[in-house]
Amino acid sequence: MIAIFNSQSWATSAANKIHNYLIANRAGYNADRWSVSNKSASEEKWAVKIQTDYPVELVTGEAAIVETLPEKWHPDQPEI
């Protein structure tokens, strides 16, 4: 799943919360950070991938939860 935000600050906050959750709850997780927010090429929106074991109800802010990025998110790049 992917959370799409209207604000980069909400996207960054969500990525940080996912990272902290994984540090506390996943054995062996030792990344420097979970994700960098992924900006749309066509809109002022940012996406953060939600890890499968992260409780989606903890995603806050003006987020739309989707399964895949919209078609024109990055016309020349693969999904996150």
Sequence and secondary structure as in RCSB ss.txt:
>XXXX:A:sequence
MIAIFNSQSWATSAANKIHNYLIANRAGYNADRWSVSNKSASEEKWAVKIQTDYPVELVTGEAAIVETLPEKWHP
DQPEI
>XXXX:A:secstr
 EEEES HHHHHHHHHHHHHHHHHHSTT   S S   EE SSSS EEEE  TTS GGG  SSEEEESS  TTSST
TS   
